[in-house]
Amino acid sequence: MLLSFLALTCSMWLNLRTAKISNRECNVSDLLAKVQAQRQATSFGQLSTMELPEGIVYDRRDGESRKHSLPQLGVDIGVGVFRGNIRLGSAPSTSQPKPKQIAAVYESIRRPEDYLIILGSEEEPATTLFEFAMLQARHCRGISGTTTRLLCECHSEEQVDFVMAAVRADDLSVPVGLILPPDPALWCHVLNDKGCK
């Protein structure tokens, strides 16, 4: 079972941003059924409502999915994070030049904006940029109480463990979320609390 600490400080978001078009309309209940099957096979029990995705992150150029009832955040790299047409934050990517990444982190946290979505890939993980953003968020939270939510795209167990180690070490409770692909094994890694103790 997940620790209540994890549930309170780290949300989980389903990443449909990089899904192939055939998988973009990923059925959340199918994903959760697969995760549940893996959990039962490892004796971790039933999923609780705290363990469901908080929402979906998608590429804004592809358009919002009408199939899902979960909250949806549209990402446009270099432009921002949107719910519908309302801009809620910044979305720097490790594919951008470093100065643009740093400027987006400063802008999002110091304003403060609602979300800072940190994007990466398997080849260029978002963890280094996340680490910098976490330091800035902790600094500003200690001074002004900023509440910008940091969402970090993760593609592997190692990247998830890196983010979770930062969450465990954070005594200021910066709001953090994991953006996970529709990969049941990776969701199970998070939900089974591996690396979260």
Backbone as CSV, one residue per row, in Angstrom:
resi,resn,N_x,N_y,N_z,CA_x,CA_y,CA_z,C_x,C_y,C_z
1,MET,0.845,-1.185,0.000,0.000,0.000,0.000,0.886,1.242,0.000
2,LEU,0.456,2.270,-0.674,1.222,3.516,-0.700,1.211,4.165,0.665
3,LEU,2.306,4.783,0.999,2.347,5.581,2.217,1.490,6.816,2.018
4,SER,0.785,7.257,3.051,-0.037,8.462,2.910,0.853,9.649,2.570
5,PHE,2.109,9.634,3.005,3.060,10.701,2.676,3.194,10.840,1.167
6,LEU,3.347,9.695,0.489,3.488,9.714,-0.965,2.224,10.272,-1.604
7,ALA,1.063,9.815,-1.133,-0.196,10.254,-1.729,-0.403,11.745,-1.556
8,LEU,0.039,12.297,-0.434,-0.189,13.705,-0.166,0.800,14.610,-0.888
9,THR,1.995,14.123,-1.178,3.015,15.008,-1.719,3.352,14.758,-3.182
10,CYS,2.921,13.648,-3.746,3.308,13.335,-5.119,2.118,12.786,-5.891
11,SER,1.659,13.555,-6.868,0.549,13.102,-7.698,1.090,12.340,-8.906
12,MET,0.218,11.610,-9.565,0.599,10.845,-10.756,-0.287,11.277,-11.913
13,TRP,0.351,11.538,-13.043,-0.347,11.986,-14.241,-0.033,11.031,-15.374
14,LEU,-1.029,10.699,-16.166,-0.856,9.817,-17.310,-0.352,10.631,-18.496
15,ASN,0.771,10.212,-19.064,1.405,10.932,-20.171,0.927,10.362,-21.502
16,LEU,0.083,11.123,-22.193,-0.314,10.747,-23.546,0.351,11.656,-24.567
17,ARG,1.293,12.478,-24.101,1.960,13.452,-24.964,2.787,12.782,-26.042
18,THR,3.476,11.727,-25.713,4.361,11.082,-26.680,3.800,9.758,-27.170
19,ALA,2.564,9.450,-26.775,1.968,8.187,-27.212,1.734,8.216,-28.722
20,LYS,1.909,7.063,-29.338,1.604,6.969,-30.766,0.121,7.291,-30.943
21,ILE,-0.227,7.793,-32.101,-1.612,8.210,-32.346,-2.584,7.072,-32.022
22,SER,-2.228,5.822,-32.349,-3.126,4.708,-32.062,-3.312,4.509,-30.554
23,ASN,-2.332,4.910,-29.761,-2.422,4.749,-28.305,-2.847,6.033,-27.603
24,ARG,-2.975,7.140,-28.343,-3.251,8.419,-27.711,-4.572,8.413,-26.959
25,GLU,-5.513,7.653,-27.442,-6.798,7.553,-26.765,-6.754,6.416,-25.741
26,CYS,-5.607,6.251,-25.122,-5.385,5.200,-24.128,-6.564,5.131,-23.156
27,ASN,-7.062,3.945,-22.962,-8.173,3.745,-22.047,-7.606,3.645,-20.632
28,VAL,-7.913,4.618,-19.803,-7.380,4.669,-18.438,-7.812,3.441,-17.664
29,SER,-9.077,2.986,-17.836,-9.502,1.813,-17.083,-8.742,0.563,-17.506
30,ASP,-8.367,0.453,-18.810,-7.559,-0.685,-19.252,-6.180,-0.649,-18.594
31,LEU,-5.569,0.535,-18.553,-4.266,0.685,-17.904,-4.367,0.279,-16.435
32,LEU,-5.376,0.780,-15.745,-5.521,0.472,-14.317,-5.798,-1.013,-14.096
33,ALA,-6.532,-1.648,-15.002,-6.788,-3.093,-14.887,-5.474,-3.866,-15.001
34,LYS,-4.602,-3.444,-15.928,-3.299,-4.109,-16.072,-2.432,-3.886,-14.830
35,VAL,-2.450,-2.664,-14.324,-1.682,-2.368,-13.107,-2.221,-3.216,-11.955
36,GLN,-3.560,-3.294,-11.839,-4.177,-4.079,-10.769,-3.772,-5.549,-10.869
37,ALA,-3.752,-6.097,-12.077,-3.357,-7.489,-12.265,-1.917,-7.716,-11.799
38,GLN,-1.025,-6.778,-12.133,0.369,-6.907,-11.688,0.470,-6.778,-10.175
39,ARG,-0.317,-5.890,-9.577,-0.294,-5.711,-8.116,-0.773,-6.977,-7.415
40,GLN,-1.831,-7.584,-7.940,-2.353,-8.797,-7.316,-1.341,-9.928,-7.424
41,ALA,-0.619,-9.976,-8.543,0.399,-11.006,-8.729,1.544,-10.838,-7.730
42,THR,1.738,-9.618,-7.225,2.813,-9.365,-6.263,2.278,-9.106,-4.858
43,SER,1.008,-9.444,-4.615,0.375,-9.351,-3.290,0.314,-7.946,-2.713
44,PHE,0.149,-6.943,-3.571,0.032,-5.574,-3.075,-1.417,-5.137,-2.909
45,GLY,-2.374,-5.979,-3.306,-3.777,-5.667,-3.043,-4.421,-4.755,-4.062
46,GLN,-5.629,-4.306,-3.728,-6.446,-3.486,-4.612,-5.935,-2.051,-4.689
47,LEU,-6.181,-1.420,-5.828,-5.885,0.007,-5.984,-6.877,0.808,-5.149
48,SER,-6.409,1.877,-4.547,-7.322,2.771,-3.836,-7.542,4.005,-4.707
49,THR,-8.533,4.816,-4.354,-8.798,6.014,-5.138,-7.637,6.990,-5.076
50,MET,-6.817,6.928,-4.008,-5.649,7.810,-3.915,-4.609,7.453,-4.966
51,GLU,-4.678,6.230,-5.506,-3.653,5.757,-6.421,-4.034,5.914,-7.895
52,LEU,-5.133,6.562,-8.166,-5.551,6.774,-9.541,-4.827,7.992,-10.115
53,PRO,-4.699,8.061,-11.449,-4.076,9.253,-12.030,-4.857,10.507,-11.669
54,GLU,-4.127,11.570,-11.371,-4.789,12.838,-11.086,-5.312,13.475,-12.369
55,GLY,-4.648,13.173,-13.473,-5.070,13.743,-14.733,-4.232,13.220,-15.883
56,ILE,-4.411,13.853,-17.031,-3.747,13.445,-18.258,-2.962,14.631,-18.809
57,VAL,-1.746,14.355,-19.273,-0.927,15.364,-19.950,-0.863,14.954,-21.419
58,TYR,-1.193,15.885,-22.301,-1.204,15.592,-23.737,-0.518,16.723,-24.491
59,ASP,-0.155,16.440,-25.749,0.443,17.453,-26.619,-0.690,18.329,-27.140
60,ARG,-0.615,19.596,-26.847,-1.701,20.530,-27.191,-1.974,20.580,-28.695
61,ARG,-0.943,20.333,-29.501,-1.125,20.347,-30.962,-2.028,19.214,-31.433
62,ASP,-2.118,18.130,-30.638,-2.970,16.995,-30.991,-4.422,17.205,-30.580
63,GLY,-4.660,18.187,-29.740,-6.017,18.448,-29.272,-6.372,17.640,-28.045
64,GLU,-7.310,18.161,-27.308,-7.760,17.530,-26.066,-8.533,16.262,-26.387
65,SER,-8.388,15.257,-25.533,-9.106,14.003,-25.710,-10.497,14.131,-25.112
66,ARG,-11.491,13.804,-25.872,-12.876,13.845,-25.374,-13.241,12.541,-24.673
67,LYS,-12.369,11.543,-24.756,-12.671,10.218,-24.231,-12.514,10.142,-22.716
68,HIS,-11.723,11.030,-22.134,-11.380,10.928,-20.721,-12.121,11.956,-19.883
69,SER,-12.493,11.536,-18.678,-13.162,12.461,-17.761,-12.173,13.087,-16.781
70,LEU,-10.937,12.603,-16.756,-9.924,13.154,-15.851,-9.523,14.562,-16.301
71,PRO,-9.043,15.399,-15.377,-8.518,16.714,-15.778,-7.390,16.541,-16.800
72,GLN,-7.308,17.460,-17.753,-6.309,17.363,-18.803,-5.495,18.644,-18.890
73,LEU,-4.178,18.467,-19.018,-3.265,19.592,-19.213,-2.614,19.445,-20.582
74,GLY,-2.792,20.460,-21.411,-2.169,20.467,-22.730,-0.812,21.135,-22.659
75,VAL,0.191,20.511,-23.268,1.560,21.013,-23.232,1.974,21.473,-24.622
76,ASP,2.544,22.658,-24.669,3.125,23.188,-25.901,4.522,23.684,-25.519
77,ILE,5.548,22.922,-25.898,6.920,23.240,-25.487,7.287,24.653,-25.906
78,GLY,7.817,25.400,-24.970,8.233,26.769,-25.237,7.100,27.780,-25.141
79,VAL,5.857,27.304,-25.107,4.703,28.196,-25.021,4.054,28.097,-23.645
80,GLY,3.795,26.867,-23.189,3.237,26.726,-21.853,2.376,25.511,-21.640
81,VAL,1.701,25.532,-20.496,0.773,24.491,-20.063,-0.616,25.114,-20.093
82,PHE,-1.575,24.387,-20.660,-2.915,24.937,-20.840,-3.982,23.970,-20.370
83,ARG,-5.059,24.520,-19.835,-6.310,23.781,-19.649,-7.302,24.514,-20.536
84,GLY,-7.688,23.858,-21.625,-8.469,24.551,-22.644,-7.594,25.631,-23.262
85,ASN,-8.057,26.886,-23.234,-7.268,28.006,-23.762,-6.624,28.841,-22.658
86,ILE,-6.715,28.389,-21.426,-6.172,29.152,-20.298,-4.756,28.667,-19.987
87,ARG,-3.806,29.583,-20.034,-2.406,29.247,-19.730,-2.225,29.141,-18.227
88,LEU,-1.667,27.988,-17.789,-1.489,27.723,-16.356,-0.029,27.624,-15.928
89,GLY,0.907,27.687,-16.892,2.302,27.556,-16.499,3.230,27.373,-17.684
90,SER,4.444,26.918,-17.365,5.504,26.747,-18.364,5.807,25.267,-18.568
91,ALA,6.385,24.952,-19.722,6.727,23.568,-20.046,8.094,23.505,-20.719
92,PRO,9.183,23.694,-19.937,10.513,23.563,-20.544,10.831,22.102,-20.844
93,SER,11.659,21.900,-21.862,12.065,20.561,-22.261,13.580,20.493,-22.342
94,THR,14.119,19.311,-22.059,15.572,19.132,-22.157,16.040,19.238,-23.605
95,SER,15.109,19.258,-24.566,15.495,19.425,-25.975,15.737,20.891,-26.321
96,GLN,15.349,21.809,-25.434,15.570,23.246,-25.663,16.970,23.643,-25.187
97,PRO,17.465,24.786,-25.664,18.747,25.285,-25.142,18.649,25.560,-23.639
98,LYS,19.741,25.361,-22.919,19.767,25.532,-21.452,19.227,26.886,-20.991
99,PRO,19.613,28.011,-21.624,19.091,29.297,-21.147,17.557,29.372,-21.165
100,LYS,16.924,28.764,-22.175,15.458,28.765,-22.240,14.868,27.897,-21.131
101,GLN,15.515,26.778,-20.837,15.047,25.906,-19.755,15.067,26.659,-18.429
102,ILE,16.200,27.302,-18.154,16.384,28.024,-16.875,15.394,29.187,-16.772
103,ALA,15.227,29.937,-17.865,14.297,31.074,-17.854,12.870,30.613,-17.565
104,ALA,12.461,29.479,-18.146,11.108,28.961,-17.914,10.914,28.561,-16.453
105,VAL,11.940,27.959,-15.845,11.855,27.580,-14.427,11.696,28.828,-13.565
106,TYR,12.559,29.823,-13.776,12.468,31.064,-12.992,11.101,31.722,-13.159
107,GLU,10.638,31.829,-14.405,9.360,32.491,-14.685,8.212,31.792,-13.966
108,SER,8.170,30.497,-14.080,7.051,29.741,-13.530,7.018,29.778,-12.004
109,ILE,8.160,29.683,-11.375,8.206,29.623,-9.908,8.108,31.003,-9.275
110,ARG,8.751,31.972,-9.842,8.760,33.310,-9.217,7.466,34.078,-9.416
111,ARG,6.699,33.752,-10.468,5.458,34.480,-10.721,4.447,34.339,-9.594
112,PRO,4.037,33.362,-9.022,4.139,31.950,-9.392,3.003,31.538,-10.328
113,GLU,3.290,30.517,-11.147,2.267,29.936,-12.003,1.764,28.648,-11.347
114,ASP,0.658,28.135,-11.845,0.086,26.922,-11.245,0.966,25.694,-11.474
115,TYR,1.512,25.559,-12.678,2.269,24.352,-13.045,3.591,24.693,-13.711
116,LEU,4.570,23.845,-13.431,5.822,23.816,-14.180,5.996,22.360,-14.589
117,ILE,5.762,22.081,-15.872,5.893,20.717,-16.383,7.269,20.592,-17.020
118,ILE,8.064,19.686,-16.475,9.448,19.510,-16.920,9.505,18.263,-17.795
119,LEU,9.844,18.475,-19.061,9.800,17.402,-20.043,11.195,16.923,-20.405
120,GLY,11.280,15.651,-20.671,12.541,15.047,-21.080,12.263,13.843,-21.950
121,SER,13.277,13.033,-22.139,13.131,11.810,-22.931,13.978,10.734,-22.260
122,GLU,13.943,9.535,-22.820,14.789,8.475,-22.264,16.258,8.834,-22.440
123,GLU,16.578,9.486,-23.576,17.967,9.853,-23.860,18.403,11.087,-23.070
124,GLU,17.504,12.042,-22.909,17.780,13.274,-22.167,16.746,13.417,-21.047
125,PRO,16.955,12.721,-19.919,15.959,12.748,-18.850,15.746,14.150,-18.279
126,ALA,14.571,14.343,-17.735,14.195,15.634,-17.147,14.726,15.801,-15.721
127,THR,15.408,14.809,-15.201,15.785,14.817,-13.781,16.745,15.951,-13.407
128,THR,17.694,16.296,-14.260,18.628,17.377,-13.927,17.893,18.713,-13.867
129,LEU,17.028,18.964,-14.844,16.235,20.192,-14.835,15.253,20.182,-13.657
130,PHE,14.694,19.014,-13.338,13.809,18.891,-12.179,14.561,19.253,-10.895
131,GLU,15.784,18.755,-10.766,16.592,19.040,-9.568,16.794,20.554,-9.408
132,PHE,17.107,21.247,-10.502,17.270,22.697,-10.462,15.947,23.372,-10.081
133,ALA,14.848,22.928,-10.703,13.530,23.513,-10.407,13.144,23.278,-8.948
134,MET,13.461,22.113,-8.419,13.137,21.803,-7.022,13.895,22.739,-6.077
135,LEU,15.159,23.001,-6.375,15.934,23.942,-5.551,15.310,25.334,-5.582
136,GLN,14.918,25.787,-6.774,14.287,27.108,-6.895,12.938,27.145,-6.179
137,ALA,12.156,26.093,-6.337,10.835,26.039,-5.698,10.975,26.021,-4.178
138,ARG,11.930,25.284,-3.673,12.151,25.237,-2.211,12.579,26.621,-1.711
139,HIS,13.466,27.284,-2.455,13.936,28.610,-2.063,12.759,29.589,-1.991
140,CYS,11.961,29.630,-3.055,10.832,30.574,-3.101,9.722,30.181,-2.130
141,ARG,9.516,28.888,-1.915,8.493,28.440,-0.958,8.873,28.866,0.448
142,GLY,10.166,28.812,0.752,10.638,29.230,2.071,10.493,30.724,2.301
143,ILE,10.517,31.522,1.227,10.418,32.976,1.352,8.975,33.462,1.205
144,SER,8.331,33.067,0.100,7.007,33.616,-0.201,5.876,32.598,-0.136
145,GLY,6.215,31.332,0.055,5.184,30.301,0.115,4.646,29.899,-1.246
146,THR,5.417,30.088,-2.307,4.965,29.761,-3.658,4.415,28.334,-3.728
147,THR,3.385,28.151,-4.540,2.733,26.844,-4.621,2.781,26.240,-6.020
148,THR,3.702,26.664,-6.856,3.830,26.092,-8.195,4.037,24.586,-8.085
149,ARG,3.239,23.824,-8.827,3.363,22.359,-8.829,4.382,21.952,-9.884
150,LEU,5.369,21.175,-9.471,6.386,20.663,-10.392,5.954,19.282,-10.857
151,LEU,5.752,19.124,-12.156,5.433,17.816,-12.721,6.606,17.395,-13.590
152,CYS,7.169,16.225,-13.300,8.366,15.757,-13.999,8.047,14.522,-14.833
153,GLU,8.370,14.599,-16.118,8.165,13.467,-17.015,9.212,12.398,-16.717
154,CYS,8.756,11.170,-16.470,9.660,10.056,-16.150,9.429,8.915,-17.128
155,HIS,10.536,8.318,-17.584,10.461,7.218,-18.551,11.014,5.917,-17.999
156,SER,11.579,5.939,-16.790,12.200,4.731,-16.244,12.067,4.716,-14.722
157,GLU,12.305,3.541,-14.149,12.261,3.407,-12.689,13.319,4.289,-12.037
158,GLU,14.487,4.402,-12.666,15.562,5.225,-12.105,15.137,6.691,-12.026
159,GLN,14.454,7.177,-13.074,13.994,8.562,-13.062,12.919,8.769,-11.990
160,VAL,12.002,7.814,-11.861,10.978,7.886,-10.804,11.659,7.918,-9.439
161,ASP,12.623,7.033,-9.223,13.312,6.965,-7.922,14.036,8.274,-7.614
162,PHE,14.606,8.916,-8.632,15.295,10.194,-8.448,14.314,11.245,-7.934
163,VAL,13.149,11.342,-8.596,12.139,12.324,-8.183,11.633,12.002,-6.775
164,MET,11.367,10.731,-6.507,10.836,10.356,-5.191,11.856,10.614,-4.072
165,ALA,13.138,10.455,-4.370,14.161,10.768,-3.365,14.117,12.257,-3.034
166,ALA,13.910,13.099,-4.046,13.801,14.546,-3.807,12.558,14.868,-2.990
167,VAL,11.451,14.171,-3.247,10.216,14.381,-2.483,10.430,14.002,-1.021
168,ARG,11.063,12.855,-0.799,11.320,12.410,0.586,12.229,13.381,1.334
169,ALA,13.184,13.975,0.630,14.150,14.869,1.275,13.605,16.279,1.483
170,ASP,12.447,16.595,0.909,11.902,17.955,0.943,11.099,18.198,2.217
171,ASP,11.600,19.058,3.077,10.898,19.374,4.329,9.921,20.541,4.159
172,LEU,9.835,21.136,2.960,8.921,22.255,2.722,7.674,21.844,1.940
173,SER,7.575,20.567,1.599,6.411,20.010,0.896,6.073,20.724,-0.409
174,VAL,7.084,20.900,-1.251,6.836,21.439,-2.595,5.931,20.438,-3.314
175,PRO,4.820,20.901,-3.927,3.946,19.968,-4.632,4.624,19.416,-5.890
176,VAL,4.710,18.100,-5.973,5.421,17.426,-7.060,4.506,16.360,-7.659
177,GLY,4.651,16.139,-8.955,3.917,15.075,-9.624,4.804,14.344,-10.610
178,LEU,4.465,13.090,-10.839,5.153,12.265,-11.823,4.272,12.180,-13.066
179,ILE,4.861,12.401,-14.230,4.149,12.208,-15.492,4.656,10.889,-16.062
180,LEU,3.776,9.886,-16.088,4.176,8.526,-16.441,3.501,8.068,-17.731
181,PRO,4.253,7.339,-18.577,3.646,6.806,-19.802,2.658,5.684,-19.448
182,PRO,1.823,5.267,-20.407,0.884,4.182,-20.127,1.595,2.824,-20.104
183,ASP,2.525,2.680,-19.172,3.335,1.470,-19.004,2.991,0.859,-17.651
184,PRO,2.222,-0.240,-17.613,1.795,-0.809,-16.337,2.953,-1.127,-15.380
185,ALA,4.084,-1.578,-15.912,5.215,-1.920,-15.040,5.739,-0.690,-14.304
186,LEU,5.808,0.452,-14.987,6.295,1.676,-14.344,5.292,2.182,-13.311
187,TRP,3.987,2.104,-13.628,2.964,2.498,-12.657,3.040,1.597,-11.428
188,CYS,3.242,0.297,-11.644,3.370,-0.626,-10.508,4.584,-0.282,-9.661
189,HIS,5.663,0.106,-10.291,6.863,0.484,-9.545,6.540,1.611,-8.561
190,VAL,5.806,2.611,-9.032,5.427,3.728,-8.163,4.426,3.265,-7.111
191,LEU,3.381,2.573,-7.545,2.297,2.194,-6.645,2.701,1.143,-5.613
192,ASN,3.672,0.325,-5.951,4.133,-0.690,-4.996,5.102,-0.101,-3.991
193,ASP,5.365,1.204,-4.133,6.180,1.935,-3.184,7.634,1.494,-3.198
194,LYS,8.101,0.931,-4.306,9.517,0.593,-4.427,10.295,1.899,-4.473
195,GLY,11.349,1.999,-3.722,12.166,3.199,-3.748,11.531,4.381,-3.038
196,CYS,10.392,4.185,-2.399,9.704,5.294,-1.745,9.773,5.200,-0.227
197,LYS,10.561,4.275,0.295,10.649,4.104,1.758,11.839,4.819,2.308
